[in-house]
Amino acid sequence: MATQKRKSDCPINFALEIFGDKWTFLIIRDLMFKGKHYYNELLQMEEKIATNILADRLVLLEQSGIVTRTIDEAHNSRKIYRLTEKGVDLLPLLTEAILWSAKYDKETAADMKFVRTAKKDRESLFAEIRESLG
């Protein structure tokens, strides 16, 4: 990302250059809310991401400083993916997307307990999630 030429200095463009497709946010969702850390776990998302797209987006997220990749000491061939502080800072954005969807999507799978807590005590909810992410 750092070596790519920017199309503009617009803050929305900056974000869209990283998050301009659905897969990127879904990967972050699974890392943030579903406790997934391994490539094969991420590959199992219900939206059925293709292996080449997952690999590409993980590289983009790592290059952008949103995800780190480390070797699993128990299984040297496995990589562990975790959100960086920059990635965890997307929590308010993803929460707003969840709240918006809960309001307007009649068939939403949003966890209503999460929605109620986010509306009532967002700071405590965010602190709990941040703590769980380490």
N, C-alpha and C positions, 0 to 999 in steps of 0.2 A: 504494500500500500504506500509506503514511504517513497518508493521509487517511481510510482505512477504519476503522470502529469494530472494535476487537478483541472477539472473542467471549469470550475469557478470557486470563489471563496464563500459562496452562499452556505449557511449552516445546514439548511435542509439538503442541499446537494451533497455536502460532506457526509451526512448520515446515510443518504440513499446510496452512495457509492459503496457502502458496507452492507446496508440492510435493504437493498432495493429488490429483494425477492423474498418469497414467503419462507424459504428453507432456512435462511439464516436465523430469523427470529424463532423458528420452531426448534432449531438446535439449541439455542440459548434457553428456550422454555424448558427443554428436557434436562439441561444441565442445572438450571436454577430451581425448578419446581418438582422435577420427577426423580432427582437423585441419580441420574445416569452419568457415567464417567468414561465408559469404554465405547469404542467404535461400534462393536456389535450391538451394544445396548441402544445406541443412537440410531442404528440402522433399523431397529424394530419399531420405530415410531408409527403410530396408526396411520399417518398420512403417506406411508410407503415411499420414503426417499430412496432414490437410486444411489448405488455405491459411488459412482463417479461424482455425483453432485455432493454427497456427504463429504467425500475426501476433499473436493475443491473448496467447499465452504469452511471446513475445519482449517485448511491452510490459510484462507482469507482471514478467518477469525484470529488465528495465531499471529499472522503477520500484522494484524491491526492492533494487537495487544489486548484482545478481549478474552482470549483463551490461552492457557498454557498447556503444553503437552509434555508429560514426563514418562519415563519408563516405569512400568509396574515391577518392583523389585521381586515380587513373588513369581512373576511370569515375564521374563525378559522380552518376549516378543509382543507383549501387550503394552499399549500406550494408555495413559490416564489423561483425560481432558478435564480441566477445571477452569472456571471463570476467574479472571483476574479482578482486581478492584475496579478496573475500567468496565469489565463485563457486569459485575454486580451492580454497578451504578446505573445499569439499565432497568433495575427493578421498578422504579416509579413508572417508567414508560410502559413496561409490560403489564403492570398493574392497571394502568389507565386503559390499556387495550382490553383487558379482561372485564373491567367495569363497563366500558362502552358496549362490549359484546353482550354482557349480561343484561344490559338495559334494552338493547335493540334486537337481539337474536332470540326468538321464542323457543328455539331448539337448542340453546346453548348447553354445553356440558360444564359450564363454569361451576366451581365448587361454591355453593351459596354461603357456606360458613366463611370462606375466604372473602367473598364479596361483602358480607356484613361487617367483618372485621376490618377490611380495607376502608370501608365508609366510616366506621366508628372510631378506630384507633390505628391509623396507618403507621404511626411511628413505632408502636410496639410490634406490629406485624412485620415491618421492615427489619427491626432489630432482631427478631426471632429468625427470620429468613437468613439475614446476613450471618448470624451466629451458626446456623446449620450449614452454611457454605464454607465455614472455616475462615 
